Amino acid sequence: MAHGKLAEKLGDYFARLGEGRAHKIKPADVEKVIVKLRARHADLVADAAKQPEHEARHAAKISAAEDLLARAEWLLVQLSKDAKAPLHPTQD
């Protein structure tokens, strides 16, 4: 996963937030997205089990959903930290 660019974007966001040029992202909003992504992931896994002939297509979609879910969870953790704390992405 490419968390490096995500960390850079989040750093820019915190800078804009400090300058008053951005609205604060609410952790509750990120949690709502996480719930939706988990439901989408579960649907994709169920569809893959029903249609094994489309295994490659489902695998790509499941991988994308897992990446988005990991990014959203990472963002939630970063938002709960102090805005001035350095960002530590799990992987580059």
C-alpha positions in Angstrom: 0.0 0.0 0.0 1.2 3.5 -0.8 0.7 5.3 2.5 3.5 7.7 1.7 1.4 9.9 -0.6 -1.5 9.6 1.8 0.7 10.8 4.7 1.9 13.7 2.6 -1.7 14.7 1.7 -2.7 14.4 5.4 0.2 16.6 6.3 -0.9 19.2 3.8 -4.5 18.9 5.2 -3.2 19.6 8.8 -1.3 22.6 7.5 -4.4 24.0 5.8 -6.4 23.2 9.0 -3.9 25.1 11.1 -4.2 28.1 8.8 -8.0 28.0 8.9 -8.3 27.1 5.2 -9.8 23.7 5.7 -12.7 22.1 7.6 -12.0 19.5 10.2 -12.6 16.0 9.1 -14.8 14.3 11.7 -13.8 10.8 12.9 -17.4 9.8 12.9 -17.6 10.5 9.1 -14.5 8.3 8.5 -16.1 5.6 10.7 -19.3 5.7 8.5 -17.1 5.2 5.4 -15.3 2.3 7.1 -18.7 0.6 7.8 -19.6 1.0 4.1 -16.3 -0.3 2.9 -16.6 -3.4 5.2 -20.1 -4.1 3.8 -18.8 -3.7 0.2 -15.9 -6.0 1.0 -18.3 -8.7 2.4 -20.5 -8.3 -0.7 -17.6 -8.8 -3.0 -16.4 -11.9 -1.1 -19.9 -13.4 -1.3 -20.2 -12.6 -5.0 -16.8 -14.2 -5.6 -18.0 -17.4 -3.9 -21.2 -17.4 -6.1 -19.4 -16.8 -9.4 -16.0 -18.6 -9.4 -15.8 -18.1 -13.2 -15.1 -14.4 -12.6 -12.4 -15.0 -10.0 -9.8 -12.6 -11.4 -12.3 -9.7 -11.6 -13.5 -10.3 -8.1 -9.9 -10.6 -6.8 -9.1 -7.2 -8.2 -12.1 -5.6 -6.7 -11.6 -7.3 -3.3 -8.0 -6.1 -3.3 -9.0 -2.5 -4.0 -11.6 -2.6 -1.3 -9.1 -3.9 1.2 -6.7 -1.1 0.2 -9.3 1.5 0.7 -10.3 0.0 4.0 -6.7 0.0 5.3 -6.4 3.6 4.2 -9.6 4.7 5.9 -8.6 2.9 9.1 -5.1 4.5 9.0 -6.8 7.9 8.5 -9.0 7.4 11.5 -6.0 6.7 13.7 -4.1 9.7 12.3 -7.1 12.0 13.0 -7.3 10.8 16.6 -3.6 11.9 17.1 -2.4 15.4 17.7 -2.3 17.4 14.5 1.3 18.4 15.2 2.5 14.8 15.7 4.6 13.4 12.9 2.8 11.0 10.6 4.0 7.4 10.6 2.5 5.4 7.7 2.6 1.6 8.2 4.1 1.0 4.8 5.4 3.1 1.8 
